[in-house]
């Protein structure tokens, strides 16, 4: 089974690209892949419960693993309790493990 890690580092509210990449993640799952969306830098803004990022809710329903970089969260003053229930804080070690296991990476 194919494994993908999509890394989102941009502010999800600056354009339509975030939604398009979420659609890609959902399509990969539908075709049998295992997918992780790792939110880095300003990408963690989508993970806040108050952000109402409906794309992430859709991905969670499809079985995409949703992770937000702990360092980026701290830098932006976002606590784990402020994250949407389907988004989990994670260290960069989790990303490195995915990469080491041979996942295909798409970085934005």
RABEL-V462572 format. One record per helix or strand of 2 or more residues. SS is the DSSP state (H for helix, E for strand). FROM is the first residue (numbers start at 0). LEN is the number of residues. If there is no record, write none. Layout:
# RABEL-V462572
SS/FROM/LEN ; SS/FROM/LEN
This chain:
# RABEL-V462572
E/2/6 ; H/16/14 ; E/33/6 ; H/40/7 ; H/48/3 ; H/53/9 ; E/64/5 ; H/69/6 ; H/79/3 ; E/86/4 ; H/91/9 ; E/103/4
